């Protein structure tokens, strides 16, 4: 299922109605911090995996 422009606009309107204009910047800030933490954690995991010796069979 693909989201087109009308669907995205509808979702944005619903979010605006539910949370109001003042809460949206706070929500986006929290979302951005969550994405940043996720990326940092995945980089740390990749870095640890590179330093781990390969398993011997």
C-alpha positions as CSV (number, residue, x, y, z in Angstrom):
1,X,0.0,0.0,0.0
2,X,1.5,3.3,-1.1
3,X,0.7,6.7,0.5
4,X,0.0,9.4,-2.0
5,X,-0.2,13.1,-1.4
6,X,-3.9,13.2,-0.5
7,X,-3.4,10.5,2.2
8,X,-0.4,12.3,3.7
9,X,-2.3,15.6,3.8
10,X,-5.2,13.8,5.5
11,X,-2.9,12.3,8.1
12,X,-1.3,15.7,8.8
13,X,-4.7,17.3,9.2
14,X,-5.8,14.6,11.7
15,X,-2.5,15.0,13.7
16,X,-3.0,18.8,13.7
17,X,-6.6,18.4,15.0
18,X,-5.6,15.9,17.7
19,X,-2.5,17.6,19.1
20,X,-2.9,21.3,18.1
21,X,-0.3,23.6,16.7
22,X,1.6,24.1,19.9
23,X,2.3,20.4,20.6
24,X,3.5,19.4,17.1
25,X,7.0,21.0,17.5
26,X,7.5,19.1,20.7
27,X,6.4,15.8,19.1
28,X,8.7,16.3,16.2
29,X,11.6,17.1,18.5
30,X,11.0,13.9,20.4
31,X,10.7,11.9,17.2
32,X,14.0,13.3,16.0
33,X,15.8,12.5,19.2
34,X,14.4,8.9,19.0
35,X,15.6,8.5,15.5
36,X,19.1,9.9,16.4
37,X,19.4,7.5,19.4
38,X,18.3,4.6,17.2
39,X,21.0,5.4,14.6
40,X,23.6,5.8,17.3
41,X,22.7,2.5,18.8
42,X,22.8,0.7,15.5
43,X,26.2,2.2,14.7
44,X,27.5,1.1,18.1
45,X,26.2,-2.4,17.4
46,X,27.9,-2.5,14.0
47,X,31.1,-1.2,15.5
48,X,31.1,-4.0,18.1
49,X,30.4,-6.6,15.5
50,X,33.4,-5.6,13.4
51,X,35.7,-5.9,16.5
52,X,34.4,-9.4,17.4
53,X,36.5,-12.2,16.0
54,X,34.7,-14.5,13.6
55,X,33.4,-17.7,15.0
56,X,35.4,-20.8,14.2
57,X,33.6,-23.8,12.8
